[in-house]
Amino acid sequence: MKSKKLSEIRLSMPSLLWLIIFFMIPTIIVVIISFRNSNPSGGIAPGWSLHGFSDIMSLSFAAILWRTIKLSFLTTIVCIFVAMPVAIFMARAEEKIQNLLLLLIVIPFWTNFLIRVYAWKIILHPEGLLKKILYTVGLIGEHGSLLYNEGAVLLVLVYTYLPFAILPLYTSIEKFDFRLIEAARDLGSGPFRSFMKIFLPGISQGIISAVMVVFIPALGSYVIPDMVGGPGGEMLGNKIAQRVFTDRNLPKGSALSTLLILAVILPGLIRLFIKKSNLKDVLFKRKTPGVQ
């Protein structure tokens, strides 16, 4: 038994060391810098203070924080709703079609991320073809803009993170036994009730994973709002970059990064709490139709 545990420790040690060196230690350094004084030349001055967190109390920051949470939440909801029918179709399709669809989902990753975002910037450009088509059919005014607003950021965020929602849902749905739904229907359950009481609890782990891999990266998005959002689509990642590269104020940038770290860790803690408690059984209560 001891040899088995030692073997498991040896196997996990490289990954653990990698996480400690490249994730845990830099995170601790960022948190420490957030409580230091700033140097006008862009460095870190001696002493400790809470001046780095002064931006958090401003109304402009509150608006950006709200926009970041709102866009991340909307991105997650849209991705889940769009990914669910796609994942169901893939799981129920023949093996050849499954492989083809998986290939189509993975193909965008073969292209550089910046190129894909810049392609959307060209598509949404005020002088672009899409704007001219929408103006011709009367869906947008002459001075309307498809670029540099929250809608453009949301659109590109959904496009970027949709594959990350499809894949975990597809993995869970593929393992789901659809005979359970047939049994529920035979016992008098309707389609909606069978979906809510049988199907969703059966793929709950995939749903939670999809939410995590979409919501957390969306919170820290920087390139997308910077390229297609403009001043009206700024998110927290853009403010962090401004504090570090433009203002050269490392404590303030670190303070905003600390806030973002807490926002990223919180969903993981909630997921751990759900997994360790009975809350999962309350949210996804398994109940066989016809059985009281």
Secondary structure, DSSP 8 states (H G I E B T S, - for coil): -HHHHHHHHHHHHHHHHHHIIIIIHHHHHHHHHTTEEE-TTSSEEEEE-SGGGGGGGSHHHHHHHHHHHHHHHHHHHHHHHHHHHHHHHHHHS-HHHHHHHHHHHHGGGGS-HHHHHHHHHHHT-TTSHHHHHHHHTTSS-TT--SSSSHHHHHHHHHHHHHHHHHHHHHHHHHHS-THHHHHHHHTT--HHHHIIIIIHHHTHHHHHHHHHHHHHHHHT--HHIIIII-GGG--HHHHHHIIIIIS--HHHHHHHHHHHHHHHHHHHHHHHHHHHSSHHHHHT----TT--
